[in-house]
């Protein structure tokens, strides 16, 4: 068998969430990493069709009965390995390849948010398409950033409310 790994190119590899650069909604967000496959003790490669990296935004809802319904809101992918043309499959053994996926400034997914029965979240996933379809999933916390002018408008309106409140009460 073959084991599938996702790791970061920079930063702390033992962290809970996958690192990224950029601000969701303001600048393009770049996710860099390395996908690795390692042979197990039996040293047998697996017949595979492709190896693809996904960055996906999910929406999950818990119903009153306790069942969980989730759907994909946005998906960005990069195929790092593919079988040669003219073959049904190819052997995949020890393999290492860097990947870089860039989310555009206007991305379809929401920020990461958790509520009692509803949540939205982002994940970095590596999928080895073969007979077993092995997959590794690592969460990524992306929060949509606000435009600075919007923040300043909100702060100035709050200051105006505070000023009018002190005039009435003061």
SESERO-494777 format. One record per atom (N, C-alpha, C): x, y, z. Coordinates in nm, 2 decimals. Layout:
BEGIN
(vexdo (X; Y; Z)),
...
//
This chain:
BEGIN
(vexdo (0.08; -0.12; 0.00)),
(vexdo (0.00; 0.00; 0.00)),
(vexdo (0.09; 0.12; 0.00)),
(vexdo (0.02; 0.24; -0.02)),
(vexdo (0.09; 0.36; -0.03)),
(vexdo (0.02; 0.46; 0.07)),
(vexdo (0.10; 0.53; 0.15)),
(vexdo (0.04; 0.63; 0.24)),
(vexdo (0.05; 0.77; 0.18)),
(vexdo (-0.05; 0.85; 0.19)),
(vexdo (-0.06; 0.98; 0.14)),
(vexdo (-0.03; 1.09; 0.24)),
(vexdo (0.05; 1.19; 0.22)),
(vexdo (0.09; 1.29; 0.32)),
(vexdo (0.07; 1.43; 0.25)),
(vexdo (0.03; 1.53; 0.33)),
(vexdo (0.03; 1.67; 0.29)),
(vexdo (0.11; 1.74; 0.40)),
(vexdo (0.20; 1.83; 0.35)),
(vexdo (0.28; 1.91; 0.45)),
(vexdo (0.30; 2.04; 0.39)),
(vexdo (0.35; 2.13; 0.48)),
(vexdo (0.37; 2.27; 0.44)),
(vexdo (0.51; 2.29; 0.38)),
(vexdo (0.53; 2.39; 0.30)),
(vexdo (0.66; 2.42; 0.25)),
(vexdo (0.74; 2.51; 0.34)),
(vexdo (0.66; 2.60; 0.41)),
(vexdo (0.72; 2.69; 0.51)),
(vexdo (0.64; 2.68; 0.64)),
(vexdo (0.70; 2.72; 0.74)),
(vexdo (0.63; 2.73; 0.87)),
(vexdo (0.62; 2.60; 0.95)),
(vexdo (0.54; 2.60; 1.04)),
(vexdo (0.52; 2.49; 1.13)),
(vexdo (0.44; 2.38; 1.07)),
(vexdo (0.50; 2.26; 1.06)),
(vexdo (0.43; 2.15; 1.00)),
(vexdo (0.34; 2.07; 1.10)),
(vexdo (0.35; 2.10; 1.23)),
(vexdo (0.28; 2.03; 1.33)),
(vexdo (0.16; 2.11; 1.38)),
(vexdo (0.11; 2.21; 1.30)),
(vexdo (0.00; 2.29; 1.34)),
(vexdo (-0.13; 2.23; 1.31)),
(vexdo (-0.23; 2.28; 1.37)),
(vexdo (-0.37; 2.23; 1.35)),
(vexdo (-0.43; 2.26; 1.22)),
(vexdo (-0.40; 2.38; 1.17)),
(vexdo (-0.45; 2.43; 1.04)),
(vexdo (-0.34; 2.46; 0.94)),
(vexdo (-0.38; 2.44; 0.82)),
(vexdo (-0.28; 2.46; 0.71)),
(vexdo (-0.25; 2.61; 0.69)),
(vexdo (-0.12; 2.65; 0.68)),
(vexdo (-0.09; 2.79; 0.66)),
(vexdo (-0.12; 2.84; 0.52)),
(vexdo (-0.15; 2.97; 0.51)),
(vexdo (-0.17; 3.04; 0.38)),
(vexdo (-0.12; 3.18; 0.38)),
(vexdo (-0.12; 3.24; 0.27)),
(vexdo (-0.08; 3.39; 0.26)),
(vexdo (-0.19; 3.46; 0.19)),
(vexdo (-0.23; 3.58; 0.24)),
(vexdo (-0.33; 3.66; 0.18)),
(vexdo (-0.45; 3.68; 0.27)),
(vexdo (-0.54; 3.76; 0.22)),
(vexdo (-0.66; 3.79; 0.30)),
(vexdo (-0.78; 3.76; 0.21)),
(vexdo (-0.87; 3.67; 0.26)),
(vexdo (-0.99; 3.63; 0.18)),
(vexdo (-1.08; 3.75; 0.16)),
(vexdo (-1.11; 3.78; 0.03)),
(vexdo (-1.19; 3.89; 0.00)),
(vexdo (-1.12; 4.02; -0.04)),
(vexdo (-0.99; 4.03; 0.00)),
(vexdo (-0.92; 4.15; -0.02)),
(vexdo (-0.81; 4.13; -0.13)),
(vexdo (-0.73; 4.02; -0.10)),
(vexdo (-0.62; 3.99; -0.19)),
(vexdo (-0.63; 3.84; -0.23)),
(vexdo (-0.56; 3.80; -0.34)),
(vexdo (-0.56; 3.65; -0.37)),
(vexdo (-0.50; 3.58; -0.25)),
(vexdo (-0.55; 3.46; -0.22)),
(vexdo (-0.50; 3.37; -0.11)),
(vexdo (-0.42; 3.26; -0.17)),
(vexdo (-0.29; 3.25; -0.13)),
(vexdo (-0.20; 3.14; -0.18)),
(vexdo (-0.18; 3.03; -0.08)),
(vexdo (-0.20; 2.91; -0.12)),
(vexdo (-0.18; 2.79; -0.04)),
(vexdo (-0.07; 2.71; -0.10)),
(vexdo (0.05; 2.70; -0.03)),
(vexdo (0.16; 2.63; -0.08)),
(vexdo (0.18; 2.50; 0.01)),
(vexdo (0.23; 2.40; -0.05)),
(vexdo (0.25; 2.28; 0.02)),
(vexdo (0.32; 2.17; -0.06)),
(vexdo (0.34; 2.06; 0.00)),
(vexdo (0.40; 1.94; -0.07)),
(vexdo (0.32; 1.82; -0.04)),
(vexdo (0.29; 1.75; -0.15)),
(vexdo (0.22; 1.62; -0.14)),
(vexdo (0.32; 1.51; -0.15)),
(vexdo (0.31; 1.41; -0.06)),
(vexdo (0.40; 1.30; -0.07)),
(vexdo (0.33; 1.17; -0.06)),
(vexdo (0.38; 1.07; -0.13)),
(vexdo (0.33; 0.93; -0.12)),
(vexdo (0.45; 0.85; -0.07)),
(vexdo (0.43; 0.76; 0.02)),
(vexdo (0.53; 0.67; 0.07)),
(vexdo (0.48; 0.53; 0.07)),
(vexdo (0.57; 0.44; 0.03)),
(vexdo (0.54; 0.30; 0.03)),
(vexdo (0.54; 0.24; 0.18)),
(vexdo (0.44; 0.16; 0.21)),
(vexdo (0.44; 0.09; 0.34)),
(vexdo (0.54; -0.02; 0.34)),
(vexdo (0.53; -0.10; 0.45)),
(vexdo (0.63; -0.21; 0.47)),
(vexdo (0.63; -0.31; 0.36)),
(vexdo (0.51; -0.33; 0.29)),
(vexdo (0.51; -0.43; 0.19)),
(vexdo (0.58; -0.39; 0.06)),
(vexdo (0.61; -0.26; 0.05)),
(vexdo (0.68; -0.20; -0.07)),
(vexdo (0.61; -0.23; -0.20)),
(vexdo (0.48; -0.23; -0.20)),
(vexdo (0.40; -0.25; -0.32)),
(vexdo (0.34; -0.12; -0.37)),
(vexdo (0.37; -0.07; -0.49)),
(vexdo (0.30; 0.05; -0.53)),
(vexdo (0.16; 0.02; -0.57)),
(vexdo (0.08; 0.12; -0.58)),
(vexdo (-0.06; 0.10; -0.61)),
(vexdo (-0.09; 0.14; -0.75)),
(vexdo (-0.18; 0.08; -0.82)),
(vexdo (-0.23; 0.13; -0.95)),
(vexdo (-0.32; 0.25; -0.93)),
(vexdo (-0.28; 0.36; -0.99)),
(vexdo (-0.36; 0.48; -0.97)),
(vexdo (-0.39; 0.55; -1.10)),
(vexdo (-0.49; 0.64; -1.10)),
(vexdo (-0.52; 0.72; -1.22)),
(vexdo (-0.46; 0.86; -1.21)),
(vexdo (-0.48; 0.92; -1.09)),
(vexdo (-0.43; 1.06; -1.08)),
(vexdo (-0.41; 1.09; -0.93)),
(vexdo (-0.34; 1.20; -0.90)),
(vexdo (-0.32; 1.25; -0.77)),
(vexdo (-0.35; 1.40; -0.77)),
(vexdo (-0.46; 1.45; -0.70)),
(vexdo (-0.51; 1.58; -0.71)),
(vexdo (-0.52; 1.65; -0.58)),
(vexdo (-0.48; 1.78; -0.57)),
(vexdo (-0.49; 1.86; -0.45)),
(vexdo (-0.62; 1.95; -0.47)),
(vexdo (-0.70; 1.96; -0.37)),
(vexdo (-0.82; 2.04; -0.37)),
(vexdo (-0.81; 2.14; -0.25)),
(vexdo (-0.86; 2.26; -0.27)),
(vexdo (-0.90; 2.35; -0.17)),
(vexdo (-1.05; 2.38; -0.18)),
(vexdo (-1.12; 2.34; -0.08)),
(vexdo (-1.27; 2.34; -0.09)),
(vexdo (-1.33; 2.42; 0.02)),
(vexdo (-1.44; 2.49; -0.01)),
(vexdo (-1.52; 2.55; 0.09)),
(vexdo (-1.65; 2.47; 0.11)),
(vexdo (-1.68; 2.44; 0.24)),
(vexdo (-1.79; 2.35; 0.27)),
(vexdo (-1.89; 2.43; 0.35)),
(vexdo (-2.02; 2.39; 0.34)),
(vexdo (-2.13; 2.44; 0.42)),
(vexdo (-2.19; 2.31; 0.49)),
(vexdo (-2.20; 2.31; 0.62)),
(vexdo (-2.26; 2.20; 0.69)),
(vexdo (-2.37; 2.24; 0.78)),
(vexdo (-2.48; 2.17; 0.78)),
(vexdo (-2.60; 2.20; 0.85)),
(vexdo (-2.64; 2.07; 0.93)),
(vexdo (-2.67; 2.09; 1.06)),
(vexdo (-2.71; 1.98; 1.14)),
(vexdo (-2.87; 2.00; 1.16)),
(vexdo (-2.94; 1.89; 1.12)),
(vexdo (-3.08; 1.89; 1.13)),
(vexdo (-3.13; 1.87; 1.27)),
(vexdo (-3.26; 1.88; 1.30)),
(vexdo (-3.32; 1.86; 1.43)),
(vexdo (-3.30; 1.71; 1.47)),
(vexdo (-3.29; 1.62; 1.38)),
(vexdo (-3.28; 1.48; 1.41)),
(vexdo (-3.13; 1.44; 1.44)),
(vexdo (-3.04; 1.54; 1.41)),
(vexdo (-2.90; 1.51; 1.44)),
(vexdo (-2.82; 1.47; 1.32)),
(vexdo (-2.88; 1.46; 1.21)),
(vexdo (-2.80; 1.42; 1.09)),
(vexdo (-2.73; 1.54; 1.03)),
(vexdo (-2.62; 1.52; 0.97)),
(vexdo (-2.54; 1.63; 0.92)),
(vexdo (-2.55; 1.63; 0.76)),
(vexdo (-2.58; 1.74; 0.71)),
(vexdo (-2.58; 1.76; 0.56)),
(vexdo (-2.48; 1.86; 0.52)),
(vexdo (-2.39; 1.83; 0.43)),
(vexdo (-2.29; 1.92; 0.39)),
(vexdo (-2.28; 1.93; 0.23)),
(vexdo (-2.24; 2.04; 0.19)),
(vexdo (-2.22; 2.06; 0.04)),
(vexdo (-2.10; 2.15; 0.01)),
(vexdo (-2.05; 2.13; -0.11)),
(vexdo (-1.93; 2.21; -0.15)),
(vexdo (-1.98; 2.34; -0.21)),
(vexdo (-1.92; 2.45; -0.15)),
(vexdo (-1.96; 2.59; -0.20)),
(vexdo (-1.86; 2.63; -0.31)),
(vexdo (-1.73; 2.60; -0.29)),
(vexdo (-1.63; 2.65; -0.39)),
(vexdo (-1.52; 2.54; -0.39)),
(vexdo (-1.46; 2.52; -0.51)),
(vexdo (-1.36; 2.42; -0.52)),
(vexdo (-1.25; 2.47; -0.62)),
(vexdo (-1.12; 2.46; -0.58)),
(vexdo (-1.01; 2.49; -0.66)),
(vexdo (-0.92; 2.37; -0.65)),
(vexdo (-0.86; 2.33; -0.77)),
(vexdo (-0.78; 2.20; -0.77)),
(vexdo (-0.66; 2.22; -0.85)),
(vexdo (-0.57; 2.13; -0.83)),
(vexdo (-0.45; 2.11; -0.91)),
(vexdo (-0.41; 1.97; -0.91)),
(vexdo (-0.40; 1.91; -1.03)),
(vexdo (-0.36; 1.77; -1.05)),
(vexdo (-0.20; 1.77; -1.06)),
(vexdo (-0.14; 1.70; -0.96)),
(vexdo (0.01; 1.70; -0.96)),
(vexdo (0.07; 1.57; -1.02)),
(vexdo (-0.01; 1.47; -1.04)),
(vexdo (0.04; 1.35; -1.11)),
(vexdo (-0.08; 1.28; -1.18)),
(vexdo (-0.05; 1.24; -1.30)),
(vexdo (-0.15; 1.17; -1.38)),
(vexdo (-0.09; 1.05; -1.45)),
(vexdo (-0.17; 0.95; -1.48)),
(vexdo (-0.12; 0.83; -1.55)),
(vexdo (-0.08; 0.87; -1.69)),
(vexdo (0.01; 0.80; -1.75)),
(vexdo (0.05; 0.83; -1.89)),
(vexdo (-0.07; 0.80; -1.99)),
(vexdo (-0.07; 0.87; -2.10)),
(vexdo (-0.18; 0.85; -2.19)),
(vexdo (-0.16; 0.71; -2.25)),
(vexdo (-0.27; 0.64; -2.29)),
(vexdo (-0.27; 0.51; -2.35)),
(vexdo (-0.26; 0.40; -2.25)),
(vexdo (-0.26; 0.43; -2.12)),
(vexdo (-0.26; 0.32; -2.01)),
(vexdo (-0.38; 0.34; -1.93)),
(vexdo (-0.43; 0.22; -1.88)),
(vexdo (-0.55; 0.23; -1.79)),
(vexdo (-0.51; 0.29; -1.66)),
(vexdo (-0.39; 0.26; -1.61)),
(vexdo (-0.35; 0.31; -1.48)),
(vexdo (-0.19; 0.30; -1.48)),
(vexdo (-0.13; 0.36; -1.38)),
(vexdo (0.01; 0.35; -1.36)),
(vexdo (0.05; 0.33; -1.22)),
(vexdo (0.16; 0.27; -1.19)),
(vexdo (0.20; 0.25; -1.05)),
(vexdo (0.25; 0.37; -0.99)),
(vexdo (0.20; 0.40; -0.87)),
(vexdo (0.24; 0.51; -0.79)),
(vexdo (0.31; 0.46; -0.66)),
(vexdo (0.43; 0.50; -0.64)),
(vexdo (0.51; 0.45; -0.53)),
(vexdo (0.55; 0.58; -0.45)),
(vexdo (0.69; 0.59; -0.42)),
(vexdo (0.74; 0.70; -0.35)),
(vexdo (0.73; 0.82; -0.45)),
(vexdo (0.67; 0.93; -0.40)),
(vexdo (0.65; 1.04; -0.49)),
(vexdo (0.64; 1.17; -0.40)),
(vexdo (0.70; 1.28; -0.45)),
(vexdo (0.70; 1.41; -0.38)),
(vexdo (0.69; 1.52; -0.48)),
(vexdo (0.59; 1.61; -0.46)),
(vexdo (0.57; 1.71; -0.56)),
(vexdo (0.51; 1.84; -0.48)),
(vexdo (0.57; 1.96; -0.51)),
(vexdo (0.51; 2.08; -0.45)),
(vexdo (0.38; 2.12; -0.52)),
(vexdo (0.30; 2.19; -0.45)),
(vexdo (0.18; 2.24; -0.52)),
(vexdo (0.16; 2.39; -0.47)),
(vexdo (0.09; 2.46; -0.55)),
(vexdo (0.05; 2.60; -0.52)),
(vexdo (-0.08; 2.63; -0.58)),
(vexdo (-0.18; 2.66; -0.49)),
(vexdo (-0.31; 2.69; -0.54)),
(vexdo (-0.34; 2.83; -0.49)),
(vexdo (-0.39; 2.91; -0.59)),
(vexdo (-0.42; 3.05; -0.56)),
(vexdo (-0.57; 3.07; -0.57)),
(vexdo (-0.63; 3.12; -0.46)),
(vexdo (-0.78; 3.15; -0.47)),
(vexdo (-0.79; 3.30; -0.51)),
(vexdo (-0.88; 3.33; -0.60)),
(vexdo (-0.89; 3.47; -0.65)),
(vexdo (-0.94; 3.56; -0.54)),
(vexdo (-0.93; 3.69; -0.57)),
(vexdo (-0.98; 3.79; -0.48)),
(vexdo (-1.13; 3.78; -0.45)),
(vexdo (-1.20; 3.75; -0.56)),
(vexdo (-1.35; 3.73; -0.54)),
(vexdo (-1.38; 3.59; -0.54)),
(vexdo (-1.37; 3.52; -0.43)),
(vexdo (-1.39; 3.38; -0.42)),
(vexdo (-1.54; 3.35; -0.38)),
(vexdo (-1.59; 3.24; -0.43)),
(vexdo (-1.73; 3.21; -0.40)),
(vexdo (-1.76; 3.17; -0.26)),
(vexdo (-1.67; 3.11; -0.19)),
(vexdo (-1.69; 3.06; -0.06)),
(vexdo (-1.70; 3.16; 0.05)),
(vexdo (-1.75; 3.12; 0.16)),
(vexdo (-1.77; 3.21; 0.28)),
(vexdo (-1.65; 3.21; 0.37)),
(vexdo (-1.64; 3.29; 0.47)),
(vexdo (-1.54; 3.28; 0.58)),
(vexdo (-1.57; 3.16; 0.66)),
(vexdo (-1.47; 3.12; 0.74)),
(vexdo (-1.49; 3.01; 0.83)),
(vexdo (-1.57; 3.06; 0.95)),
(vexdo (-1.68; 2.99; 0.98)),
(vexdo (-1.77; 3.04; 1.08)),
(vexdo (-1.84; 2.91; 1.15)),
(vexdo (-1.86; 2.91; 1.28)),
(vexdo (-1.92; 2.80; 1.35)),
(vexdo (-2.03; 2.86; 1.43)),
(vexdo (-2.15; 2.80; 1.41)),
(vexdo (-2.27; 2.83; 1.49)),
(vexdo (-2.32; 2.69; 1.55)),
(vexdo (-2.43; 2.70; 1.62)),
(vexdo (-2.48; 2.58; 1.69)),
(vexdo (-2.51; 2.47; 1.59)),
(vexdo (-2.59; 2.50; 1.49)),
(vexdo (-2.63; 2.40; 1.39)),
(vexdo (-2.59; 2.43; 1.25)),
(vexdo (-2.50; 2.52; 1.23)),
(vexdo (-2.46; 2.56; 1.09)),
(vexdo (-2.31; 2.60; 1.10)),
(vexdo (-2.23; 2.56; 1.00)),
(vexdo (-2.09; 2.61; 0.99)),
(vexdo (-2.05; 2.61; 0.85)),
(vexdo (-1.95; 2.70; 0.82)),
(vexdo (-1.88; 2.70; 0.69)),
(vexdo (-1.73; 2.69; 0.72)),
(vexdo (-1.66; 2.61; 0.64)),
(vexdo (-1.52; 2.59; 0.66)),
(vexdo (-1.45; 2.56; 0.53)),
(vexdo (-1.32; 2.57; 0.54)),
(vexdo (-1.23; 2.54; 0.42)),
(vexdo (-1.14; 2.42; 0.46)),
(vexdo (-1.11; 2.34; 0.35)),
(vexdo (-1.02; 2.23; 0.37)),
(vexdo (-0.92; 2.22; 0.26)),
(vexdo (-0.80; 2.17; 0.29)),
(vexdo (-0.70; 2.13; 0.19)),
(vexdo (-0.71; 1.98; 0.18)),
(vexdo (-0.73; 1.92; 0.06)),
(vexdo (-0.75; 1.78; 0.05)),
(vexdo (-0.66; 1.73; -0.06)),
(vexdo (-0.60; 1.61; -0.03)),
(vexdo (-0.52; 1.54; -0.14)),
(vexdo (-0.60; 1.41; -0.17)),
(vexdo (-0.62; 1.38; -0.29)),
(vexdo (-0.70; 1.27; -0.33)),
(vexdo (-0.62; 1.18; -0.43)),
(vexdo (-0.60; 1.06; -0.40)),
(vexdo (-0.54; 0.96; -0.49)),
(vexdo (-0.65; 0.88; -0.55)),
(vexdo (-0.67; 0.90; -0.68)),
(vexdo (-0.78; 0.83; -0.75)),
(vexdo (-0.73; 0.70; -0.80)),
(vexdo (-0.78; 0.59; -0.73)),
(vexdo (-0.75; 0.46; -0.76)),
(vexdo (-0.87; 0.37; -0.73)),
(vexdo (-0.85; 0.24; -0.71)),
(vexdo (-0.97; 0.16; -0.67)),
(vexdo (-1.01; 0.19; -0.53)),
(vexdo (-0.92; 0.23; -0.44)),
(vexdo (-0.96; 0.25; -0.30)),
(vexdo (-1.00; 0.40; -0.28)),
(vexdo (-0.95; 0.49; -0.37)),
(vexdo (-0.98; 0.63; -0.36)),
(vexdo (-0.94; 0.69; -0.22)),
(vexdo (-0.81; 0.68; -0.19)),
(vexdo (-0.76; 0.73; -0.06)),
(vexdo (-0.76; 0.88; -0.06)),
(vexdo (-0.79; 0.94; 0.06)),
(vexdo (-0.79; 1.08; 0.07)),
(vexdo (-0.74; 1.13; 0.20)),
(vexdo (-0.67; 1.24; 0.20)),
(vexdo (-0.62; 1.30; 0.33)),
(vexdo (-0.68; 1.45; 0.33)),
(vexdo (-0.73; 1.49; 0.45)),
(vexdo (-0.80; 1.62; 0.46)),
(vexdo (-0.73; 1.69; 0.58)),
(vexdo (-0.70; 1.82; 0.55)),
(vexdo (-0.65; 1.91; 0.65)),
(vexdo (-0.73; 2.04; 0.65)),
(vexdo (-0.79; 2.08; 0.76)),
(vexdo (-0.86; 2.21; 0.77)),
(vexdo (-0.78; 2.33; 0.75)),
(vexdo (-0.84; 2.43; 0.69)),
(vexdo (-0.77; 2.56; 0.68)),
(vexdo (-0.87; 2.67; 0.72)),
(vexdo (-0.82; 2.76; 0.81)),
(vexdo (-0.91; 2.86; 0.86)),
(vexdo (-0.90; 2.99; 0.77)),
(vexdo (-1.00; 3.02; 0.69)),
(vexdo (-1.00; 3.14; 0.61)),
(vexdo (-1.11; 3.23; 0.65)),
(vexdo (-1.08; 3.35; 0.69)),
(vexdo (-1.18; 3.45; 0.73)),
(vexdo (-1.18; 3.56; 0.64)),
(vexdo (-1.30; 3.60; 0.59)),
(vexdo (-1.31; 3.71; 0.50)),
(vexdo (-1.27; 3.84; 0.56)),
(vexdo (-1.18; 3.91; 0.50)),
(vexdo (-1.14; 4.04; 0.56)),
(vexdo (-1.23; 4.15; 0.51)),
(vexdo (-1.24; 4.26; 0.59)),
(vexdo (-1.32; 4.37; 0.55)),
(vexdo (-1.23; 4.48; 0.49)),
(vexdo (-1.29; 4.55; 0.40)),
(vexdo (-1.21; 4.66; 0.34)),
(vexdo (-1.19; 4.77; 0.44)),
(vexdo (-1.07; 4.83; 0.44)),
(vexdo (-1.04; 4.93; 0.54)),
(vexdo (-1.13; 5.05; 0.54)),
(vexdo (-1.18; 5.09; 0.42)),
(vexdo (-1.27; 5.21; 0.41)),
(vexdo (-1.40; 5.17; 0.47)),
(vexdo (-1.45; 5.05; 0.46)),
(vexdo (-1.57; 5.00; 0.52)),
(vexdo (-1.55; 5.01; 0.67)),
(vexdo (-1.44; 4.96; 0.72)),
(vexdo (-1.41; 4.96; 0.87)),
(vexdo (-1.41; 5.11; 0.92)),
(vexdo (-1.35; 5.20; 0.85)),
(vexdo (-1.34; 5.33; 0.89)),
(vexdo (-1.48; 5.40; 0.89)),
(vexdo (-1.56; 5.37; 0.79)),
(vexdo (-1.70; 5.42; 0.78)),
(vexdo (-1.78; 5.37; 0.90)),
(vexdo (-1.76; 5.25; 0.94)),
(vexdo (-1.83; 5.19; 1.05)),
(vexdo (-1.79; 5.26; 1.18)),
(vexdo (-1.66; 5.28; 1.20)),
(vexdo (-1.60; 5.34; 1.32)),
(vexdo (-1.65; 5.48; 1.33)),
(vexdo (-1.65; 5.56; 1.22)),
(vexdo (-1.69; 5.70; 1.22)),
(vexdo (-1.84; 5.71; 1.25)),
(vexdo (-1.92; 5.61; 1.20)),
(vexdo (-2.06; 5.62; 1.23)),
(vexdo (-2.09; 5.58; 1.38)),
(vexdo (-2.01; 5.49; 1.44)),
(vexdo (-2.02; 5.46; 1.58)),
(vexdo (-1.98; 5.58; 1.66)),
(vexdo (-1.87; 5.66; 1.62)),
(vexdo (-1.83; 5.78; 1.69)),
(vexdo (-1.94; 5.88; 1.69)),
(vexdo (-2.01; 5.89; 1.57)),
(vexdo (-2.12; 5.99; 1.56)),
(vexdo (-2.24; 5.95; 1.65)),
(vexdo (-2.26; 5.82; 1.66)),
(vexdo (-2.37; 5.78; 1.75)),
(vexdo (-2.33; 5.81; 1.90)),
(vexdo (-2.21; 5.78; 1.93)),
(vexdo (-2.16; 5.81; 2.07)),
(vexdo (-2.17; 5.96; 2.10)),
(vexdo (-2.13; 6.04; 2.00)),
(vexdo (-2.13; 6.19; 2.02)),
(vexdo (-2.28; 6.24; 2.04)),
(vexdo (-2.37; 6.19; 1.96)),
(vexdo (-2.51; 6.23; 1.97)),
(vexdo (-2.57; 6.18; 2.10)),
(vexdo (-2.53; 6.06; 2.15)),
(vexdo (-2.58; 6.00; 2.27)),
(vexdo (-2.53; 6.09; 2.39)),
(vexdo (-2.41; 6.14; 2.39)),
(vexdo (-2.36; 6.22; 2.50)),
(vexdo (-2.42; 6.36; 2.49)),
(vexdo (-2.46; 6.41; 2.38)),
(vexdo (-2.53; 6.54; 2.37)),
(vexdo (-2.67; 6.53; 2.43)),
(vexdo (-2.74; 6.42; 2.40)),
(vexdo (-2.87; 6.41; 2.45)),
(vexdo (-2.87; 6.39; 2.60)),
(vexdo (-2.78; 6.30; 2.65)),
(vexdo (-2.78; 6.27; 2.79)),
(vexdo (-2.69; 6.37; 2.87)),
(vexdo (-2.61; 6.44; 2.81)),
(vexdo (-2.51; 6.52; 2.88)),
(vexdo (-2.55; 6.66; 2.89)),
//
